[in-house]
Amino acid sequence: MHTSRGHAKTIDYETTGGTVSFRENAWLSDGCNEITGQQLVYNIKAQRVEGQARPTPGDDGRIRITIQPKPASGTPCAHTVSEKKP
């Protein structure tokens, strides 16, 4: 089981829909891969992230995803992605 981490200026947990919304400087990582953007929504039940591009001053509104390849041995990544502080 992997532990995911995230941060944003505003985080809202919707218990009924089973989603967590990250707004303003959103960052999510599963320890290997990371997603950044102004707004990200994580669906807990589907285990899926949705990004919504919303340009703000000084930001192009893009969602950025960094995927770390698996080593040749086929083992999971070495967890080399470090958390970026806002």
C-alpha atoms as a printed R data frame, in Angstrom:
   type eleno elety resid chain resno       x      y       z
1  ATOM     1    CA   MET     A     1   0.000  0.000   0.000
2  ATOM     2    CA   HIS     A     2   1.310  3.424  -0.949
3  ATOM     3    CA   THR     A     3   0.811  6.582   1.022
4  ATOM     4    CA   SER     A     4  -0.110  9.626  -1.021
5  ATOM     5    CA   ARG     A     5   0.645 13.166   0.070
6  ATOM     6    CA   GLY     A     6  -0.637 16.540  -1.005
7  ATOM     7    CA   HIS     A     7  -0.936 20.189  -0.129
8  ATOM     8    CA   ALA     A     8  -2.708 23.325  -1.327
9  ATOM     9    CA   LYS     A     9  -3.835 26.653   0.048
10 ATOM    10    CA   THR     A    10  -7.391 25.261   0.345
11 ATOM    11    CA   ILE     A    11  -8.334 21.598   0.826
12 ATOM    12    CA   ASP     A    12 -11.989 20.483   0.977
13 ATOM    13    CA   TYR     A    13 -13.129 16.952   1.793
14 ATOM    14    CA   GLU     A    14 -16.569 16.035   0.434
15 ATOM    15    CA   THR     A    15 -17.686 12.983   2.409
16 ATOM    16    CA   THR     A    16 -20.821 12.326   0.349
17 ATOM    17    CA   GLY     A    17 -19.031 12.277  -3.001
18 ATOM    18    CA   GLY     A    18 -15.811 10.807  -1.639
19 ATOM    19    CA   THR     A    19 -13.614 13.524  -3.119
20 ATOM    20    CA   VAL     A    20 -10.862 15.782  -1.867
21 ATOM    21    CA   SER     A    21 -10.439 19.116  -3.679
22 ATOM    22    CA   PHE     A    22  -7.088 20.900  -3.636
23 ATOM    23    CA   ARG     A    23  -7.179 24.547  -4.763
24 ATOM    24    CA   GLU     A    24  -4.470 27.174  -5.232
25 ATOM    25    CA   ASN     A    25  -0.959 25.779  -5.656
26 ATOM    26    CA   ALA     A    26  -2.137 22.154  -5.500
27 ATOM    27    CA   TRP     A    27   0.435 19.368  -5.289
28 ATOM    28    CA   LEU     A    28  -0.191 15.598  -5.064
29 ATOM    29    CA   SER     A    29   2.309 12.740  -4.992
30 ATOM    30    CA   ASP     A    30   2.153  9.000  -4.505
31 ATOM    31    CA   GLY     A    31   5.830  8.976  -3.527
32 ATOM    32    CA   CYS     A    32   6.969  8.324  -7.091
33 ATOM    33    CA   ASN     A    33   4.873 10.480  -9.385
34 ATOM    34    CA   GLU     A    34   3.519 13.966  -8.822
35 ATOM    35    CA   ILE     A    35   0.790 16.225 -10.164
36 ATOM    36    CA   THR     A    36   0.673 20.008  -9.770
37 ATOM    37    CA   GLY     A    37  -1.855 22.629 -10.807
38 ATOM    38    CA   GLN     A    38  -4.144 25.338  -9.502
39 ATOM    39    CA   GLN     A    39  -7.000 22.875  -8.863
40 ATOM    40    CA   LEU     A    40  -6.899 19.100  -8.469
41 ATOM    41    CA   VAL     A    41  -9.716 16.800  -7.340
42 ATOM    42    CA   TYR     A    42  -8.947 13.328  -5.976
43 ATOM    43    CA   ASN     A    43 -11.773 10.793  -6.136
44 ATOM    44    CA   ILE     A    44 -11.168  8.417  -3.243
45 ATOM    45    CA   LYS     A    45 -13.503  5.655  -4.464
46 ATOM    46    CA   ALA     A    46 -12.163  5.604  -8.048
47 ATOM    47    CA   GLN     A    47  -8.587  6.411  -6.919
48 ATOM    48    CA   ARG     A    48  -8.355  8.963  -9.726
49 ATOM    49    CA   VAL     A    49  -7.143 12.559  -9.942
50 ATOM    50    CA   GLU     A    50  -8.859 15.148 -12.109
51 ATOM    51    CA   GLY     A    51  -7.252 18.479 -12.875
52 ATOM    52    CA   GLN     A    52  -8.987 21.672 -13.848
53 ATOM    53    CA   ALA     A    53  -6.925 24.248 -15.703
54 ATOM    54    CA   ARG     A    54  -7.646 27.701 -14.335
55 ATOM    55    CA   PRO     A    55  -5.125 30.342 -15.338
56 ATOM    56    CA   THR     A    56  -4.268 32.864 -12.649
57 ATOM    57    CA   PRO     A    57  -1.922 35.860 -12.811
58 ATOM    58    CA   GLY     A    58   1.627 34.527 -13.119
59 ATOM    59    CA   ASP     A    59   0.446 30.984 -13.908
60 ATOM    60    CA   ASP     A    60  -0.426 29.444 -17.283
61 ATOM    61    CA   GLY     A    61  -3.162 27.241 -15.780
62 ATOM    62    CA   ARG     A    62  -1.584 24.002 -16.927
63 ATOM    63    CA   ILE     A    63  -1.671 20.735 -15.045
64 ATOM    64    CA   ARG     A    64   1.800 19.193 -14.809
65 ATOM    65    CA   ILE     A    65   2.411 15.495 -14.255
66 ATOM    66    CA   THR     A    66   5.832 13.993 -13.532
67 ATOM    67    CA   ILE     A    67   5.944 10.215 -13.997
68 ATOM    68    CA   GLN     A    68   9.017  8.385 -12.728
69 ATOM    69    CA   PRO     A    69   9.853  5.307 -14.823
70 ATOM    70    CA   LYS     A    70  10.251  1.961 -13.115
71 ATOM    71    CA   PRO     A    71  13.826  0.698 -12.881
72 ATOM    72    CA   ALA     A    72  14.842 -2.081 -15.280
73 ATOM    73    CA   SER     A    73  14.381 -4.565 -12.445
74 ATOM    74    CA   GLY     A    74  10.617 -3.874 -12.571
75 ATOM    75    CA   THR     A    75  10.478 -2.942  -8.904
76 ATOM    76    CA   PRO     A    76   8.516  0.160  -7.899
77 ATOM    77    CA   CYS     A    77  10.294  3.489  -8.171
78 ATOM    78    CA   ALA     A    78  12.868  4.381  -5.564
79 ATOM    79    CA   HIS     A    79  10.679  7.150  -4.106
80 ATOM    80    CA   THR     A    80  13.097  9.821  -5.231
81 ATOM    81    CA   VAL     A    81  10.474 12.540  -5.717
82 ATOM    82    CA   SER     A    82  10.714 15.014  -2.874
83 ATOM    83    CA   GLU     A    83   7.907 17.231  -1.688
84 ATOM    84    CA   LYS     A    84   8.064 20.767  -3.029
85 ATOM    85    CA   LYS     A    85   7.144 23.438  -0.532
86 ATOM    86    CA   PRO     A    86   4.909 26.278  -1.744
